[in-house]
Amino acid sequence: VYSERLRLAKLAGMQAVEVLKANLRPKDIMTREAFENAVALDMALGGSSNTALHLPAIAHEAGVPLSLDDFDRIAQNTPQLSKLSPSGKYFIEDLYAAGGVSAVLKRLAENGRLHTDCKTVALKTQGEIAAVAHVVDEDVIHPWNNPVHETGGIAVLKGNLAVDGSVVKAGAVDEDMLVHSGPAKVFNSEEEAVEAITGGKIVKGDVVVIRYEGPKGGPGMREMLTPTSMIAGMGLDKDVALLTDGRFSGATRGASIGHVSPEAAAGGTIAVVEDGDIINIDIPNGKLELAVSDDEIARRKAALKPFKSNVTGYLKKYALHVSSAAQGAIEVFED
């Protein structure tokens, strides 16, 4: 509803011309330091788990290494300063009124968590932008010494169930679900899971496992928004965890763990989880474990039939060449 948006659109077009005149190119901006700034900002805002998919993919195109280990490292050193909807009571408009993204950058810069010399399309450095910003409302953008959470809004979990990693929007998880153990209810597609949820087959304590929805299996990593919304709508988001090799919308709340890698279609451990298996989730310590012996997991994997996608054409080519979500689901060709 802001007329300022129209002015911003016009100014953006004008600025594009200035960027061209300055001969500032995408790779001048997309440096290793800039990507680290982006991750730090996302951690401070408690942003979407999709960041852990898209930023590594963009970084790959720019020739910059960026892994889930980088997300984990930055999360441990960057507190969450804002708690926005749907896990909090404030909205994007409130963040804007409180000083906006620039004010969050200011918080990061003041506490040594921002590479201040990174170039931007504003033809100013990120440090110069942060220097003139102001935090107007500390209820929306918390002080560094009084954060919403001591660590970043996204957590990386690893273990025998996610050897290459998985991602959860930790800032949106109820405290009672940060550590959880429960029996698996396993589904080989989103549709199967939705049918079970609507049929009342999911009860408190369960860990809903939705597999074959990863980059290869989907193919394309569909967002599991419907099952997460239904679980929350039924009032089970504080009692039921959801685990998938697919991904989630930024609107996710609750113990929704995505990007489980390797995915089921690539023969990951998630492919051999059986109904009733106990799954242990420990978000504070970054652990995701299937409570089954290594020998039993190996036996199940040996009996696992190779995945064959039923799609055709370009989707089939995509499924054959796409990498793990832990790498940003980038295209990989073997020599």
VENHUVEN-V175388 format. One record per residue. N is the residue number from 1. SS is DSSP state (2 for helix, 1 for strand, 0 for the rest). OMEGA is omega in whole degrees, -180 to 180 (999 if undefined). Layout:
# VENHUVEN-V175388
n=N ss=SS omega=OMEGA
n=N ss=SS omega=OMEGA
This chain:
# VENHUVEN-V175388
n=1 ss=0 omega=-177
n=2 ss=0 omega=173
n=3 ss=0 omega=178
n=4 ss=2 omega=179
n=5 ss=2 omega=178
n=6 ss=2 omega=178
n=7 ss=2 omega=180
n=8 ss=2 omega=179
n=9 ss=2 omega=179
n=10 ss=2 omega=180
n=11 ss=2 omega=179
n=12 ss=2 omega=178
n=13 ss=2 omega=178
n=14 ss=2 omega=-178
n=15 ss=2 omega=178
n=16 ss=2 omega=178
n=17 ss=2 omega=180
n=18 ss=2 omega=178
n=19 ss=2 omega=178
n=20 ss=2 omega=179
n=21 ss=2 omega=-179
n=22 ss=0 omega=-179
n=23 ss=0 omega=178
n=24 ss=0 omega=-174
n=25 ss=0 omega=-178
n=26 ss=2 omega=-178
n=27 ss=2 omega=173
n=28 ss=2 omega=-177
n=29 ss=2 omega=-173
n=30 ss=0 omega=178
n=31 ss=0 omega=177
n=32 ss=2 omega=-179
n=33 ss=2 omega=-180
n=34 ss=2 omega=178
n=35 ss=2 omega=177
n=36 ss=2 omega=175
n=37 ss=2 omega=-179
n=38 ss=2 omega=179
n=39 ss=2 omega=180
n=40 ss=2 omega=178
n=41 ss=2 omega=180
n=42 ss=2 omega=178
n=43 ss=2 omega=-179
n=44 ss=2 omega=-178
n=45 ss=2 omega=-176
n=46 ss=0 omega=-170
n=47 ss=0 omega=-173
n=48 ss=0 omega=174
n=49 ss=0 omega=178
n=50 ss=0 omega=178
n=51 ss=2 omega=-178
n=52 ss=2 omega=174
n=53 ss=2 omega=-172
n=54 ss=2 omega=-178
n=55 ss=2 omega=176
n=56 ss=2 omega=179
n=57 ss=2 omega=178
n=58 ss=2 omega=179
n=59 ss=2 omega=178
n=60 ss=2 omega=179
n=61 ss=2 omega=180
n=62 ss=0 omega=-180
n=63 ss=0 omega=-178
n=64 ss=0 omega=177
n=65 ss=0 omega=177
n=66 ss=0 omega=-175
n=67 ss=0 omega=175
n=68 ss=2 omega=177
n=69 ss=2 omega=176
n=70 ss=2 omega=177
n=71 ss=2 omega=-179
n=72 ss=2 omega=-179
n=73 ss=2 omega=-178
n=74 ss=2 omega=178
n=75 ss=2 omega=-179
n=76 ss=2 omega=-176
n=77 ss=2 omega=-176
n=78 ss=0 omega=179
n=79 ss=0 omega=174
n=80 ss=1 omega=-175
n=81 ss=0 omega=-180
n=82 ss=0 omega=178
n=83 ss=0 omega=-173
n=84 ss=1 omega=179
n=85 ss=0 omega=12
n=86 ss=0 omega=-179
n=87 ss=0 omega=179
n=88 ss=0 omega=-175
n=89 ss=0 omega=-178
n=90 ss=1 omega=-177
n=91 ss=0 omega=-180
n=92 ss=2 omega=178
n=93 ss=2 omega=179
n=94 ss=2 omega=177
n=95 ss=2 omega=179
n=96 ss=2 omega=-179
n=97 ss=2 omega=-179
n=98 ss=0 omega=-180
n=99 ss=0 omega=174
n=100 ss=2 omega=-180
n=101 ss=2 omega=-179
n=102 ss=2 omega=180
n=103 ss=2 omega=176
n=104 ss=2 omega=175
n=105 ss=2 omega=179
n=106 ss=2 omega=178
n=107 ss=2 omega=-179
n=108 ss=2 omega=-178
n=109 ss=2 omega=-179
n=110 ss=2 omega=-175
n=111 ss=0 omega=173
n=112 ss=0 omega=-179
n=113 ss=0 omega=-180
n=114 ss=0 omega=172
n=115 ss=0 omega=-167
n=116 ss=0 omega=-176
n=117 ss=0 omega=-180
n=118 ss=0 omega=-180
n=119 ss=1 omega=178
n=120 ss=0 omega=178
n=121 ss=0 omega=175
n=122 ss=0 omega=-176
n=123 ss=0 omega=171
n=124 ss=0 omega=175
n=125 ss=1 omega=178
n=126 ss=2 omega=177
n=127 ss=2 omega=179
n=128 ss=2 omega=177
n=129 ss=2 omega=-179
n=130 ss=2 omega=-175
n=131 ss=2 omega=-177
n=132 ss=0 omega=180
n=133 ss=0 omega=180
n=134 ss=0 omega=172
n=135 ss=0 omega=-175
n=136 ss=0 omega=-175
n=137 ss=0 omega=-178
n=138 ss=0 omega=170
n=139 ss=0 omega=-180
n=140 ss=0 omega=177
n=141 ss=0 omega=-172
n=142 ss=0 omega=171
n=143 ss=0 omega=-179
n=144 ss=2 omega=-177
n=145 ss=2 omega=177
n=146 ss=2 omega=-174
n=147 ss=0 omega=173
n=148 ss=0 omega=175
n=149 ss=1 omega=-178
n=150 ss=0 omega=178
n=151 ss=0 omega=-174
n=152 ss=0 omega=-175
n=153 ss=0 omega=179
n=154 ss=0 omega=178
n=155 ss=1 omega=176
n=156 ss=1 omega=180
n=157 ss=1 omega=177
n=158 ss=1 omega=180
n=159 ss=1 omega=-177
n=160 ss=0 omega=178
n=161 ss=0 omega=179
n=162 ss=1 omega=-175
n=163 ss=1 omega=-180
n=164 ss=1 omega=176
n=165 ss=1 omega=173
n=166 ss=1 omega=-172
n=167 ss=1 omega=176
n=168 ss=1 omega=176
n=169 ss=0 omega=-170
n=170 ss=2 omega=-178
n=171 ss=2 omega=-180
n=172 ss=2 omega=-178
n=173 ss=0 omega=176
n=174 ss=0 omega=-177
n=175 ss=2 omega=-178
n=176 ss=2 omega=-178
n=177 ss=2 omega=-180
n=178 ss=0 omega=173
n=179 ss=1 omega=-174
n=180 ss=1 omega=172
n=181 ss=1 omega=180
n=182 ss=1 omega=-179
n=183 ss=1 omega=-180
n=184 ss=1 omega=166
n=185 ss=1 omega=-166
n=186 ss=1 omega=179
n=187 ss=1 omega=-176
n=188 ss=0 omega=175
n=189 ss=0 omega=176
n=190 ss=2 omega=-177
n=191 ss=2 omega=178
n=192 ss=2 omega=-179
n=193 ss=2 omega=180
n=194 ss=2 omega=179
n=195 ss=2 omega=180
n=196 ss=2 omega=-180
n=197 ss=2 omega=180
n=198 ss=2 omega=180
n=199 ss=0 omega=177
n=200 ss=0 omega=-177
n=201 ss=0 omega=179
n=202 ss=0 omega=-177
n=203 ss=0 omega=-180
n=204 ss=0 omega=179
n=205 ss=0 omega=-177
n=206 ss=0 omega=169
n=207 ss=1 omega=-179
n=208 ss=1 omega=180
n=209 ss=1 omega=177
n=210 ss=1 omega=-175
n=211 ss=0 omega=-174
n=212 ss=0 omega=175
n=213 ss=0 omega=179
n=214 ss=0 omega=-179
n=215 ss=2 omega=178
n=216 ss=2 omega=-172
n=217 ss=2 omega=-177
n=218 ss=2 omega=-16
n=219 ss=0 omega=175
n=220 ss=0 omega=173
n=221 ss=0 omega=175
n=222 ss=0 omega=178
n=223 ss=1 omega=-179
n=224 ss=0 omega=-176
n=225 ss=2 omega=-177
n=226 ss=2 omega=-180
n=227 ss=2 omega=179
n=228 ss=2 omega=179
n=229 ss=2 omega=-179
n=230 ss=2 omega=179
n=231 ss=2 omega=178
n=232 ss=2 omega=-179
n=233 ss=2 omega=179
n=234 ss=0 omega=178
n=235 ss=0 omega=-177
n=236 ss=0 omega=-175
n=237 ss=0 omega=177
n=238 ss=0 omega=-177
n=239 ss=0 omega=-176
n=240 ss=0 omega=175
n=241 ss=1 omega=178
n=242 ss=1 omega=-174
n=243 ss=1 omega=-178
n=244 ss=1 omega=170
n=245 ss=0 omega=171
n=246 ss=0 omega=-178
n=247 ss=1 omega=-177
n=248 ss=0 omega=173
n=249 ss=0 omega=175
n=250 ss=0 omega=-180
n=251 ss=0 omega=-177
n=252 ss=0 omega=167
n=253 ss=0 omega=-176
n=254 ss=0 omega=-177
n=255 ss=0 omega=-180
n=256 ss=1 omega=-175
n=257 ss=1 omega=-177
n=258 ss=1 omega=176
n=259 ss=1 omega=-179
n=260 ss=1 omega=-174
n=261 ss=1 omega=-2
n=262 ss=0 omega=-179
n=263 ss=0 omega=-178
n=264 ss=2 omega=-177
n=265 ss=2 omega=178
n=266 ss=2 omega=178
n=267 ss=0 omega=179
n=268 ss=0 omega=-177
n=269 ss=2 omega=180
n=270 ss=2 omega=-179
n=271 ss=2 omega=-175
n=272 ss=2 omega=175
n=273 ss=0 omega=180
n=274 ss=0 omega=177
n=275 ss=0 omega=177
n=276 ss=0 omega=175
n=277 ss=0 omega=178
n=278 ss=1 omega=177
n=279 ss=1 omega=-179
n=280 ss=1 omega=-180
n=281 ss=1 omega=179
n=282 ss=1 omega=-175
n=283 ss=0 omega=180
n=284 ss=0 omega=-178
n=285 ss=0 omega=174
n=286 ss=0 omega=-176
n=287 ss=1 omega=174
n=288 ss=1 omega=-171
n=289 ss=1 omega=169
n=290 ss=1 omega=-175
n=291 ss=0 omega=178
n=292 ss=0 omega=-176
n=293 ss=0 omega=178
n=294 ss=2 omega=180
n=295 ss=2 omega=-180
n=296 ss=2 omega=177
n=297 ss=2 omega=179
n=298 ss=2 omega=179
n=299 ss=2 omega=-180
n=300 ss=2 omega=-180
n=301 ss=2 omega=179
n=302 ss=2 omega=-179
n=303 ss=0 omega=-176
n=304 ss=0 omega=178
n=305 ss=0 omega=179
n=306 ss=0 omega=-179
n=307 ss=0 omega=175
n=308 ss=0 omega=-180
n=309 ss=0 omega=180
n=310 ss=0 omega=178
n=311 ss=0 omega=-178
n=312 ss=0 omega=174
n=313 ss=2 omega=-175
n=314 ss=2 omega=178
n=315 ss=2 omega=178
n=316 ss=2 omega=178
n=317 ss=2 omega=178
n=318 ss=2 omega=-177
n=319 ss=2 omega=-179
n=320 ss=2 omega=-171
n=321 ss=2 omega=-176
n=322 ss=1 omega=-180
n=323 ss=0 omega=178
n=324 ss=0 omega=175
n=325 ss=2 omega=179
n=326 ss=2 omega=178
n=327 ss=2 omega=-179
n=328 ss=0 omega=-180
n=329 ss=0 omega=-180
n=330 ss=0 omega=180
n=331 ss=1 omega=-179
n=332 ss=0 omega=176
n=333 ss=0 omega=178
n=334 ss=0 omega=178
n=335 ss=0 omega=999
